[in-house]
C-alpha cells in the first residue's frame, strides 16, 4: 500500500466510559432477539410526552416517576451514543491500521524472500535452508491461486466434455 492513501488518525486515543460504566450491560447471547428499538419520530414523541404527562398523567393514572424513567433512559442513550460514535470510529481505525501494517509486513517478507531467491540463484543455494519457512510462507497465496486455477480449468474441461443434451422433436412419419 502506498503512503498517500491514509491520513493520521486524529480522533480520541482514549475513550472514557466511566461516566456510564454502571449503566452498561453485557447481555447473554440471544437476549436481544425481539428487543424493541427506537423508531422514527421519537424526538416528537419525547416532546409530546414532556408536555402531556405533567398535564394529564395523574388523570390517566400515569405516575410521574414513569416519565422520569423515560427521561433518565433517554439521557443514558444520548451518553452511550456519543461514546459509541468514537468507539466505532476507533474500532474502524484499528482494523484499517491492522490490515495496513499486515500488508506492509507481508510486502517486507516478500522482499526478503526475493533477496533469498536471488542469492540462491546467483551465488549461494544453501541459503534457502535457513529461510525455508519464510519461503514457504511467502508462496502460500501463489500456491493457493495456482490450485484454484487448476480446479477451475478442470471444471471447465469436465463441463465441456459432457455431451450436450438436445431436445429432440418428434419426427412425424
Helices and strands as residue ranges (DSSP letters): G 3-5, G 21-23, H 42-60, H 64-122, H 127-130, H 132-138, H 140-161
